[in-house]
């Protein structure tokens, strides 16, 4: 069976842009950016921060993320779907256990600070020779992007 992949990146949301406002004696507000738009912080492009690759074996879809130092991938934001009615996806199996953290926007979450591989069992009941998947995931920089 030949599997096709359609990968959609949904990564590095606007959460944590690092914009702070300070009241001034003159009655105005002064804004200072310490995140995404700051010249002192340099953030990697998404495809460098989370290097994604995929492959398939009979009955399995394998997804791999190389997580760059200083970044993390949210476990709950990893999704794999297909719109084909004759394809069933099994329970996700991660190559490592995620780490708990308290996220200022999502609350208590599980994240991956290191490279991780996800195996997804795939069962085709209608004899499909090609299956298209959509993979979405989200991560962030520890610097607060």
C-alpha positions in Angstrom: 0.0 0.0 0.0 1.3 3.4 -0.9 0.5 6.2 1.5 0.4 9.8 0.6 0.8 12.6 3.1 -0.6 16.0 3.3 1.1 17.9 6.0 -0.4 21.1 7.4 1.6 23.1 9.8 -0.3 24.8 12.5 2.6 26.0 14.5 3.9 28.7 16.9 0.7 30.6 17.6 0.6 34.2 18.7 0.5 33.1 22.3 3.4 34.6 24.1 4.3 37.5 21.8 6.0 39.2 24.8 4.4 42.6 24.5 4.3 44.6 27.7 2.7 48.0 28.5 4.1 50.4 31.1 2.1 53.5 32.3 4.1 56.7 32.1 3.8 59.7 34.4 2.6 61.8 31.4 -0.5 59.6 31.3 0.5 57.6 28.2 1.5 54.0 27.7 4.9 52.8 26.6 5.1 49.5 24.8 8.1 47.2 24.8 8.4 44.0 22.9 10.4 41.2 24.4 9.3 38.4 22.1 8.5 37.9 18.5 9.2 41.4 17.3 12.2 42.1 19.5 15.5 42.7 17.8 17.3 41.0 20.7 15.6 37.7 20.3 16.1 35.7 17.1 13.6 32.9 16.5 14.1 30.0 14.1 11.7 29.5 11.2 9.1 26.8 12.0 10.6 24.2 9.7 14.0 24.6 11.5 12.6 24.6 15.0 10.6 21.4 14.3 12.0 19.4 11.5 9.2 17.1 10.4 9.5 13.9 8.4 7.2 11.0 7.6 7.3 7.4 6.3 5.0 4.4 6.2 5.2 0.7 6.6 2.4 -1.8 6.0 -0.2 -0.9 8.5 1.6 2.0 10.1 2.2 5.7 9.5 5.4 7.0 11.2 5.9 10.7 11.9 9.1 12.1 13.3 9.9 15.6 14.7 13.4 16.8 15.4 12.9 19.3 18.2 15.6 22.0 18.2 17.1 23.0 21.6 15.1 25.7 23.3 11.8 24.6 21.7 9.0 22.2 22.7 6.1 20.4 20.9 2.7 20.2 22.5 1.4 16.6 22.7 -2.2 17.6 22.7 -1.8 19.7 19.5 -0.6 16.7 17.4 -3.4 15.5 15.2 -3.6 13.0 12.4 -6.7 12.8 10.3 -7.9 11.4 7.0 -11.2 12.1 5.2 -11.4 8.7 3.6 -14.3 6.7 5.0 -12.6 3.3 4.6 -9.6 4.1 6.7 -9.3 3.8 10.5 -6.5 5.2 12.6 -5.5 3.4 15.7 -4.2 4.7 19.1 -1.1 7.0 18.9 2.2 5.4 20.1 4.9 7.9 20.9 8.6 6.9 21.1 9.0 8.7 24.4 7.0 10.0 27.3 6.1 13.7 27.2 7.0 16.0 30.0 4.4 17.9 32.1 4.5 21.7 32.1 2.3 24.6 33.1 1.7 26.7 30.0 0.6 30.3 30.5 -2.0 29.9 27.7 -3.0 26.2 27.7 -2.6 25.5 31.4 -1.3 22.0 32.4 0.0 20.3 29.3 2.4 17.6 28.1 5.2 18.6 25.9 8.2 17.0 24.0 11.5 18.8 24.5 13.4 16.2 22.5 13.1 14.4 19.2 10.0 12.2 19.1 8.5 9.7 16.7 4.8 8.9 16.5 3.5 5.6 15.1 -0.1 5.6 14.0 -1.7 2.2 13.2 -3.6 2.4 9.9 -6.4 0.0 8.9 -7.8 0.2 5.4 -11.1 -1.7 5.2 -12.1 -0.8 1.6 -8.9 -1.9 -0.2 -7.6 1.7 -0.7 -4.1 1.7 -2.3 -3.4 5.3 -1.5 -4.4 7.2 1.6 -4.0 10.9 2.2 -3.4 12.1 5.8 -3.5 15.6 7.3 -1.0 16.1 10.1 -1.1 19.2 12.3 1.0 20.1 15.3 2.0 23.1 17.4 5.0 24.0 19.4 6.7 27.0 20.9 10.1 28.5 21.9 11.1 28.5 25.5 12.0 32.1 25.0 8.2 32.8 24.8 7.3 33.2 21.2 
